[in-house]
Amino acid sequence: MIRLNNLSYHLPQGYLYKNISMFIDKGHKIGLTGKNGAGKSTLLRLISGEIKPTEGNVVKQKDLNIGYLTQDIIIQKNISIRSYIETSNERVNFLTERLEQVNEGLISRTDYESDGYMDLINEVTEINEELNLLDAHQFAERIESVLKGLGFHPDDFDKDIGSFSGGWQMRAELAKLLVNNPDILLIDEPTNHLDIVSIQWLEDYLKNYKGGLVLISHDKRFLDNVTNRTIEVANQKIYDYKCNYSKYLVLHAEALERTMQTKKNQDKEIERTQALISKYRAKANKAAFAQSLIKKLDKMEIIEVDSIERKAFSVKFPVTQASGKIVMDIKNLSKVYGEKTIFQDMDLLLARNEKIALLGPNGVGKSTFLKALTKEIEYEGNIEFGHNVKIGYFAQDSAEKLDPNKTVFQIIDDIAEGDKRGDIRATLGAFLFGGDDIDKKVSVLSGGERTRLAICKLLFYDFNFLILDEPTNHLDLTSKDILKEALKSYEGTLLLVSHDRDFLNGLSNKIWEIKDYKLKTHLFGVNEFLERIGEETYDNQDIALIQGKQEDKAVPEEKKVNPGVNQEIKKLDTKIKNAERKITELEEAKAKALTELESTDFNEAAVYTTALKKYESAEQELKDAEEKWEALELELETIQASL
């Protein structure tokens, strides 16, 4: 459906990508991965057509419907959520309005035998057929099902979008895309603003989605369960793996090891060649030989090793002094905002070294509960902390409260005391702030970098009761792994709010769920909790309703088309499908040839030359096939446009 042909994109600081090609078809579910700044979000913008490539092109199937969710949406505020989605499908709206006009015309006319009247009758039939193909008659029901799945309460459907927070506005935009069931979905970090129940609902939706999907996410379990293909963006190139994220990590590690060995061989060959050039350049009878060696080096494609950081750092949250056996005793805790009750008459006891996951949908009061514990808000009831309890607290806005005018180093230097002052640089390095990064001002840091720095600050305080409210928001997968390992080895008491299922798994020995204004305790694990809550919340029939007739979605048959033209269109369609299959085969052949080339010893000149020629031949064959496919698509579009 979409092909990127030899695409390059240049920024003032250099190329993000050079001569990359990829194909996205129905059923392809692609997870984009790569370090921050590699160009993942930019690639989505290029695919969507929001920006144009510096070189190369993006070829799209005619009438392709693309749904694109960005991280920085611009959304209409003075309209209800329901109306915003109802008016989003231009084709359905046009057909519905036209149907009303035609029906009004039929009512006002009495010339029942005239050609004009029969034309209107035929138009009504055609409109209804197309509306049926678009599954428009269940549009209202689909809107409600999607909104419920994404966590909206029925009372919210008719509220203005502007009355909701940015996170909920993002959900409304996502709901609009899902209801319209596009051919291709491009989604950038969809789980950042979803609660744990909504993430699971979206995951099930995308698993059953029949179109093409390109997804950016830092939620490992979400990627594993949704995607069947992983594309890594690194070193101005893309690396295509036909598997989910976890399998990709294994294959990538193997490929990286081979590439590093090939790189070592190449470095030795370059060093040897440069030595020969230096030796013979000044000798008249060897000058030609030296020039041939120089040309050889100039033509050599330098192997670059993937620079994505996956180092294993050791980070620990120290407990210098243990608390008493009872950490916290809560009695009759209640909180009301105006007429809205958040929670009421909560009673609970927290013991030393317990690891608690605090779960529940967004808006149920989890952050409010934590703010009550840390005395940030007023409340009714009693909260008593045990002997020697010291709290370490990461709030959702901790990263935003960092002084933007200070450097990374200054943020930590201002709070470090005693022996910990000597650990500043090492600790920052463990949180991926190495080299010149420590001199960056907070104002230029990304959201993930600010979150890392705010968590890093905690290591320079003394505490034995750690409270974390959504610490993984904006963190990349490497940073999440570092934080999870630190929490696994933490010897104090932990109370954790997170919607990242893979991150939560293995960190808690008890679950607190806020539900119906109360706090319920569960002694089973996160996975069992998710199974139970999923069964209570929705079933797969909702998803089937939302996705409607996606498999059968087609353009209504045109009237009075020349049979010869129809036959030509069918032939071209067959040729295009064959060309796409051929391209897939050639892409695999090229990848295989590249693997063989990378594993060949550069010093074995004859073997290396054969492997290089095989790779270049595969590359040329793929290029020729892509050009043929593009020509066929253009021919088909020309015929269809003339109808």
N, C-alpha and C positions, 0 to 999 in steps of 0.2 A: 504493500500500500504506500509506503514511503521509502525512498532510497536517497542516501547521502552519497554523492559522487565526488571523490577526491576533494573533500571540503577542507578549507583552511580558514582560520579566523585570527586576525592580527590585532593586538592591542599596542598602545604606546611602548609598553615594556617588552614586547616581543610576541611571538606566536603562542596562542593557547593550543592549537592543533595544526598539523600540517598534513594535507593529503589523506584525510581519513575517509573511509567508506563504510557504510552499514546499511542493512535492509531491515525494515520493520513490517511484519505482516500480521494478519489476523491470527490470534493465539500466541503471538510472541509476548512474553511478559518479562520485561528487561529491568533489572536493577542496576542503576549506575553507581559505581563506587570510585573512590579516588580521594586523595588528601584535599583539605580545604584549599581553594584557589586553583584547583586543577582544571575547572571549567565545566563542572557537571550542570549547574543551573544555566549556564550560557548555552550549553548544547541543547537543552530543552527549548530555549528561546529561538535557537536556529531552526530546530525541527518544526516549531509552531509557526514560523514565519514572522515572528515579532521583530527579529533582526536579520540582516542579510550576511552571508559569508563573504569574506574577503576574496576567496577564490573557490572554484567548484560550485556545485549547486545542490538544491534539495528538490527532488522530483516527487510529486504527490499524485496519487490516483485521482481522477476527476470526481468532483462532488464528494470528496472525502470530508467527513465530519470529525473535527478534532476538538477534544475538551482539554483545556490547559489550566491547571491550578498553580499559581505562583505563590511565593512566600510573601509578596507585597501586593496583595490584591487591591484593586480600586472597585468599590461596590456602591451601588445606589443605596442611600440611607433612609430617604423619606418614603419608603414603600414597605408593605408588610412582607414577611418572608414568603408566605403563600403566593401573593401576587407577583413577587419578583420571579419566582420559579414558573408560575403559570404563563407569564408573558415572555419567557426566555426562548421558547421554540418558535422561531419566526415562521417556519413552514406550517406548523399546526395552526398557529394564529391566523395566518393568511387563509388557509383552507376553511377554517371555522367561520371566519368573517364572510368569505365568499359564499359558503353554503347558506348562511343567513340571508345574504343578498338575493341569491337565486331562488330560495324558497319564498321570499317576499314577492319576487317577480312572478312566480307561479301562482301565488294567491290572487294577485291583482289582474291576471290575464284570464280571458275566456275563450281565446282562439285555440282550443284544445287540439285541433287537427292540423295546425300550421307547423311548418318546418321550424320556425323560431321556438315554439313551445316544446317541440320534441328535442331540440338542441339543449334546452334548459334541463329537461328530464335526463338526458344523457350525461350532462355535466354533473347533476346531483349524484348520479350513479358512480361516475368517475371519482368525484371528491370523496364520497363515502368509502370507496375501495382504497384510496390512498390513505385516508384517515385510519382505516382498519389495518393497513400495512404498517403504519406508524404507531399502532397501538394507542391512538389518541383517546379512545373512549375510556381508557383506564388511567389517563394522565393524572387526574385529581387524586385517585387512590394511590398511585405510585408516589406522588409528592408526599402524602402523609406517611407512607411506609418508610421512605428514605429519611424524612425528618425525624421520625421516631427512632430509626436505627442509629442516627447520628446524635441522639441524646436530647432532642427537643421535646418538650412537653406539649401536648395538644393546645394548651392555653397560650403557648408562644407563637403558634403558627400565624396569627393575625396581628402580631406586634410589629412595629416598625423595626427595620434592621438596625437603624441608628441607635436604638435603645439597648443593644447588646454590645458586649465587649468585643475587642478585636478577634479573639479566639473563636467566639461564637459566630462572628461575621464570616470568618474563614469556613466554618462548618456550613453556613448557608450557601456560600459559593460552591463548595464541594457538592452539596445536595443538588444544586442546579445542574452540575455536570452529570451526576449519576442518573438523575431523572431523565435527562435527554439522551442517555445511552449512546454516546458517540462511537465512531468506528475506532478511534485512537484516543487513549487517555494519557496525558502527560501530567504527572503529579509530583510536586516538589515538597518534600517533608510533610506529608498529610497527617502524620501521627502526633506532631508537636502540640496540637491544640485539642486532641481527643482524649477522653478518659478511657479507662481500661476496657469497659464494656463496648464503647463505640469503636475502639480499635479492632476488637474481635469481630464486630459486625461488619466493618469495612473489609477486613481480611477475608471473611467468608464471601462477601460480595465480589471482590476482585478474583478470588479463586474460581468463581463460577462465570466471570466475565468472559465473553467470547471474542472481544475485539483485541486490538494491540495495546500494550501498556508499556510506558517507560516511566520508571519510578526512582525517585531519590529518597532514601530514608536511612536513618541511623538506628533503626529498630531491627536488630538481627533476626528475631523470630518472625517478625512481619515479612522481612525480605525472604527468609527461607520458605515460609508457607505460601507466599504469593508468586514468586518469580520462578521462571524455568531457564533463565539466561542472565548472565552477569557480564556487564561491560565495564572494564576498568579504564579510567582516563588517567594517563600518566605520560610524562616525557613527550608531550605534544602528539601522542598517539592514542589509539584505543585498542584494547585487548579483549577479544570476544570469547567468553567461556559459555558453553551450552549447559549450564547448571545453575543451581541456586547459590546463595552467598557462602554457606558453610563449605560446600564442595569446592567452590571457587578458591577459598582460602588454602585448601590442600593442594589443588592444582597449581595455584599461583606460587606457592612455596617451592614446589618442584621445578616450575619453569624458571623461577628466580635463581635457584641453585645452578641450573644449566646455563643461564645467561651470564652469571658471575664467572663461571669457568671459561665460557667463551670469551668473555671480556678480558680475563687474565691472559688467555692465549693471544688475543689481539694486541694487548698492551705489550707483550713480549715481542711480537712481530714488529710492531711500530718502533720499539726501542732498538731492535736489531737493524731495521731498515734505516733509521736515522743515524745509527753508528756508521753504517756503510756509506751513506751520503756524505757525512763529515769526513770520512776517510778518503773517498775518491773524488770529491768535488774539485779539489785543487789540482788534480793530476790531469794533464791534457788528454792522455790516451784513455782515461776512464770517465771523462766529463759526460759523454753520451749515456754511459751506464748510470751515472749519478742522476741525470735528468730523468731517465726512465723510472728510477726508484721514487723520485719526487712526484712524478705523475701518478704512480701507483698509490702513494699515500693520499694524494689529492682526491682520487676517485674512491678511496676506501670509506665506507659508511661506518662511522664510529658507533660502536655499541654503547647504549646508555642503560645503566642499571636502574630499575625502578627505585625511586627515592621515598616511597610511602613508608612512614614510620610505623614499625610494628615491634619495636624493642620492648622487652619485658622489664619494666621498672618496678622497684620494690618501694611501696609507699605504705606507711602505717600510721594510724591514728593512735597516739600513745595515751595510756591511762597511768598517770603518775601516782594517783591515790584513789583507791576504790571507795565507792559509796556504801551506805548501809544496806541491809538486806531489802528494805522497802524503799524504793526509789520515789514512788508517787502514789498518793492516796486521794482519789477524787470522790466527792459526795455531792449529789443534787446539782450537778453542773448544768446550767441553762444559759442560752443566749438568744436574744430576740432583737431584730432590727425593725423598729416600727411595729407593724402588725405581723411581720413574717418571723415565724419561729424557725431557728436553725437547728438547735437541739435542746432537749428538755430532760431534766432530772437524771443526768448520767451518773452512774456509780461504777467505779473500777479501781483496781489495785494493780500497780506495776512493780514487779520484783527485779532485783539486780540481775544483770546479764541477760534479761529477756530481749529478744529481737522481734520487734513488732512491725508488720506491714499494715499501714492504715489505708483502707481501700473504700471505694464508693464512687459513684458518678460525679462529674463536675457539678459544682453548685450545691452539693449536699452538705458542705460545711467542714471539709477536712482542714483547709488552711485556717479557717476561723477557729477551729479546735486548737490547732497548734499556736495560734496567736494568743489564745486564752492561757495556754500553758506557759508561754513566755512573757505574760503580763503586758502584751502589746495592746490589748483591748480590755474593756470592762466586761464583767460577766456576773451572773448570779450563781451562788453555790460556793463550794470550798475546794481549793486545790492545795494540798500539803505535800511538800517534798521531804524526803527522808534525810538522814544524817549524812552530811558531807557531799550532798548532790551538787555537782557543777554541770551546767548546761552548755553544750555547744550547739549553735542553731544556724542552719542555712535556710533562709527564706527564699521564696520564689523571686523576690526582687533584690536579693543580696548582690547579684552581679551588677544591677543597675545603680546601686548605691555607692559603687567604687568611685573614688575621686578621678574624674576624667583628665585632670591636669597633671596627675602624677604618673611616673613610670611604673612598670611592672615591679621592678626592684624596690622602688620607694614604698609601694603599697605594703610589702612584707617587711621592709627595713623599719618602718614606723612602729610596728607592733612587736617585733622580735626582741626577746629579752634573754639575758644570761647566755648559757651555752648554746641556745638555739640560734643565736646570731651567726655562729660559724657554719650553720647548716643552710643558710638562705639560698645560696646559688645551687647547691646540690638538690634541695627540695624543689626549687623552681624547675630545675632540669628534669626531675622525675615527673613533673606535670607538663612536660614538653615545652618549657620555656628555656631554650638553650641559646648560647651565643649572643647575638645582638638583640634577640627577642626581649631580654630583660630590660633593655633601654627604651622599648616602645612605650609610648603614652597609652593610658587606658582608653583614651578617646578614639584611637585607631584600631583597637582590638575588635575582632568579630564577637558575636554573641557567645559562641562556644569557648573562645579564649577567655572572655570575661568570667564565664561560669567556672572554668578551670581555676582561674586566679582566686575567685571568691572561696572555692572549696579549699584551695591551697592555704588560704589564710587561717583556716580552722586548725591546721597542724601546729600553729604557733600559739595556741591557747591551751589552757589546762581544762579538761572536762572529762566526765565519766558517764554523762547521759547525752547522747548525740541525737539531735532532731534534724531531719533533712526533709525539706519540702520540694519535691520535683528537682532533684539535683542533676538529672540527666538531660534536662531540656537544653537543646542546642549542642550537646556534647557529641563528638564523633565516636565511632565504634572503639577506637584505640583508647580514648580517654575514659569511656565507660568501663572497659576491661580493667584499667588501672584502678579506678574508683571501686569497682566491685571486689577486686582482690584485697584492697585495703579494708573494706567493710567486713569481708569474710574473717579476717584476722583480728578485727577489733574486739577487745576484751571487756568493753563497757556495755551499757544498755543502749539499745538502738530503737528509735521510732522513725519509720521511713514512709514517706508518701512518694509513690512513683506509678506511672502508667506503662512503664516498660517491662513487659512480662519476662523477657529473658534476663533482664537485670535483676528483677525481684527474686527470680527462682533461686533458691538456695541461701537467701540472706535472712529469712525470717523463720521463727519457730512458732509463731502465732499470728493470726490475722484479726484486726479490729475492723469491723465494717460499720460505717454510719448509715443507718437505714431507719426511716420512719421516726426521725428525731432522736433515736436511741443509738447506743453503741453495742453491737453484737460481737461476741468473741467466738472465733472459729479455731479449732485446734488442728485442722488439716492444712495442706500446703496451698500455694498460690494456684497451681494448675488445677487442683480439684475445685477450688473456689471459682475459677473461671468457667469450668464445665457447668457447675451448678447455676451460676448467675446467667450464663448464656442460655441455658434451657428455660429459665424463668422469663427471659427478656424477649426473645424472638425465635422464630424457626425459619427453615430454609424456604418455606412457602412465600414468605415476605420477599425474599431475594428473587425468587422466580417471578413474582408479580412485577417487581421493579424492572427486571431485565427484559420482561415482556417477550416480544417476538424477535429478539436480537438475531438469532440464527437465520431467521427467514426474512430479515429486513432487506427489501429490494426496492428499486425504483419502479413505479407502475409502468406497465407496458404502454408504449406510445401507440397512438392510433395510426392506421394507414401507412405503415412503414413498408417500403419496397422489400419484398422477400429476399431479393438479391443482396440488399444492404444488410438485412438481418443476418444472412448467411455469412457475409464478410465480417461482421462484428463478432459472430461466434468463432470464426476461424482465428481472428486476431486475439480474442480472449484466450483461446487454447494455446496459441503461440506464446502469449505473455506468461501464462502459468508454467509452460514448459521452460521458458527462459528463466523464470524465478527459481524453478527447481534446479536448473543448471547452475545458476549463480550460487545457490546454497552448496552444491557439490564442489564447485570451484573454490569457494571460500574455505571449505574444509581441506581441500587439497593444498591451498596456499598455506594454511596454518600448519599442516603436516610438513610441508617443504621447509617452512621457516624453522620448525622444531629440529628437523634434521640438520639444517644449516648451522643453527646455534650449537648443536652438539658435536659438530665436526671440528677436528683439530686444525687450526689455521696453518700449522707448520706442514701439514700434509697437503701440499699445493694441488696435486691432481684431484684428490678426493674433494677438497674444498671447492675447487673450480666447478666440478660436476654438480655438487650440491647447490652452489650459487646459481648455475645455469638453470637447474631444475626449479629453483625458487623464482627466478626472473621469468621463466616460461609460464609458471602458474600465475604469476602476477599479471602478465600480459593477457593470458587467456581470460582471466577474471575481468580485466578492463574491457576487452572486446565484448564479452558477454553482457556487461553492464551497458555498454553503448548500444548494443542490439536491443536490449530490453527497453531502454529509453526511447529508441526510435519507434518501436512497436507501440509504446504508450502514447507517443505523440501522434502516430497514425490513427490510433483508436479515438483519441480525443478530437482529432480533426473531423472524423466521420460523425461522431456523436454530436459535435457542435453544429453540423450542417443539417441535422434532422429537424 
